[in-house]
Amino acid sequence: MGLNKLYKEESGQGMVEYGLILVLVALVVVGALATLGENTIKPMYDKIKEVLPSDLATK
């Protein structure tokens, strides 16, 4: 009877589902940043590099 009660217990199931959703969201964010990151970050970096004095930009 004790094993039957443990088998039917579902209290930890919600946390596992939230964990799986969190992992899925993290993978989507990493994929989006890998795809779009080069196109969005590089132009901003180039603008900052233009504004900085040349001796700071090379370090």
Buried (B, 14 or more C-beta within 10 A) or exposed (E): EEEEEEEEEEEEEEEEEEEEEEEEEEEEEEEEEEEEEEEEEEEEEEEEEEEEEEEEEEE
